[in-house]
Amino acid sequence: MNSRIWLEAGNRHYVETSDAAPREELAENGQHPRAIVLCCSDSRVIPEQIFSAGIGELFVIRVAGNVLDDHQLGSVEYAADHLGCWYILVLGHTGCGAVAAALEGSGEGFIRSITDVIRAAVGTERDPDRACRLNVEYAVERLKKEFYAHPEIGETVIEGAVCDIRSGAVRWL
């Protein structure tokens, strides 16, 4: 089955079997997520499943290596300022391919914009698990620098965590 047919079938199943009431409520009254989650694009890390969250409960921003650039910062700012979401979680994960690429010194083309940020975050660290943690901490510190400098944003709480892709357990840093 090709990818589009597979996606269409999955969407049809979703529309036909899921409760429409939450979608209608959110369409009518807007979203009010409980948390902003900046996480990796890795298909094994699905914040809504990891945190047993339903539709509209998380504002998820996904980018390989959970790195920050102006686009991610703008998305976080939007969720905080316009949606009143004052909790931000940077969620890294074990076995991150972007972190591994940065440690190996690889990353060509556009990927290099990601691996360069990760290399800056991890410095000389070569252990993948510690590098993952350092990468999360780097993003947390950057968010704190950006958001704590703007008191009009509100009482923002910014934390980091790492998800173990084998167990699904999340460890807050």
C-alpha positions in Angstrom: 0.0 0.0 0.0 1.5 3.4 -0.9 1.9 6.0 1.7 -0.9 8.3 0.6 -3.5 5.5 0.5 -2.3 4.4 4.0 -2.7 8.0 5.3 -6.1 8.4 3.7 -7.3 5.1 5.3 -5.9 6.1 8.7 -7.7 9.5 8.5 -10.9 7.8 7.4 -10.6 5.5 10.4 -10.0 8.4 12.7 -12.9 10.4 11.5 -15.3 7.4 11.6 -14.3 6.0 15.0 -13.2 8.9 17.2 -15.4 11.1 19.3 -16.2 14.2 17.2 -17.3 16.2 20.3 -13.8 17.3 21.4 -12.9 18.4 17.9 -16.1 20.4 17.6 -15.6 22.0 21.0 -12.0 23.0 20.1 -13.1 24.3 16.7 -15.8 26.4 18.3 -14.0 27.7 21.4 -10.3 27.5 20.4 -7.4 25.7 21.9 -6.2 26.0 25.5 -3.3 23.6 25.8 -1.9 22.7 29.2 1.7 22.5 28.1 4.0 23.4 25.2 6.2 20.5 24.3 9.3 21.1 22.1 10.5 17.7 21.0 12.3 15.7 18.4 10.6 14.7 15.1 11.5 11.1 15.8 8.5 8.9 15.0 9.1 6.9 18.2 8.5 9.9 20.5 4.8 10.9 20.4 4.1 13.4 23.3 0.3 12.9 23.2 0.8 9.2 23.8 3.7 9.5 26.2 1.7 11.8 28.4 -1.8 10.3 27.8 -3.0 13.6 26.4 -6.0 14.2 24.3 -6.7 16.5 21.5 -6.1 20.1 22.4 -4.1 19.4 25.6 -0.6 19.8 24.2 0.9 22.4 21.9 3.6 20.2 20.3 6.5 21.7 18.3 8.6 19.0 16.6 12.0 19.4 15.0 14.8 17.0 14.6 17.1 17.1 17.7 14.6 19.3 19.6 16.7 22.3 18.6 15.6 25.9 18.7 15.7 28.5 15.9 13.5 31.5 15.4 10.6 29.4 14.0 10.4 27.3 17.1 10.8 30.3 19.4 8.0 32.0 17.5 5.8 29.0 18.0 6.5 28.9 21.7 5.9 32.6 22.0 2.6 32.2 20.2 1.4 29.4 22.5 2.5 31.3 25.6 1.3 34.8 24.6 -1.8 34.0 22.6 -3.0 30.8 24.2 -2.0 31.4 27.8 0.1 28.3 28.0 2.8 29.0 30.6 4.5 25.6 30.9 7.2 24.6 28.4 8.8 21.2 28.3 11.8 20.5 26.1 11.7 16.7 25.6 14.7 14.9 24.3 15.0 11.1 23.9 17.5 8.3 24.0 18.7 7.0 20.7 18.4 10.4 19.0 19.6 10.2 15.4 20.3 14.0 15.3 22.5 13.8 18.4 24.3 10.8 17.0 24.9 12.6 13.7 26.3 15.6 15.6 28.6 13.3 17.7 29.8 11.7 14.5 30.5 15.0 12.9 28.1 14.3 10.1 25.3 16.3 8.8 25.3 17.7 5.2 23.0 20.1 3.5 20.2 21.5 5.7 20.8 18.8 8.4 24.0 20.7 9.2 21.9 23.6 10.7 20.6 21.1 13.2 23.9 19.2 14.0 25.8 22.5 14.4 23.4 23.6 17.2 23.7 20.2 18.8 27.5 20.3 18.6 27.4 23.7 20.3 25.2 22.2 23.0 27.2 19.1 23.8 30.7 20.5 23.4 33.3 17.7 23.8 30.8 15.2 25.3 30.9 11.9 23.4 28.5 9.7 25.4 25.1 9.7 23.5 22.9 9.7 26.6 24.8 12.6 28.3 24.9 14.4 25.0 21.1 14.1 24.7 20.7 15.6 28.2 23.1 18.4 27.4 21.2 19.2 24.2 18.0 19.4 26.2 19.6 21.6 28.9 21.0 23.9 26.1 17.5 24.4 24.7 16.0 25.0 28.2 18.6 27.7 28.9 18.0 29.4 25.6 14.3 29.4 26.3 14.8 30.8 29.8 17.1 33.5 28.4 14.5 34.5 25.8 11.3 34.3 27.9 12.5 35.4 31.3 13.8 38.6 29.7 10.2 39.4 28.7 8.0 39.7 31.8 4.9 40.4 29.7 5.0 36.8 28.5 3.8 35.7 32.0 4.9 33.3 34.7 6.5 30.8 32.3 7.9 27.5 33.7 10.5 26.0 31.5 11.8 22.5 32.1 13.6 19.7 30.3 13.2 15.9 30.3 14.4 12.9 28.4 12.2 10.0 27.2 13.6 6.5 27.2 12.5 5.1 23.8 12.6 1.5 25.1 10.4 2.0 28.2 8.6 5.2 27.4 9.5 6.5 30.8 10.3 10.3 31.0 13.0 11.5 33.4 12.8 15.2 34.3 16.1 17.0 34.5 
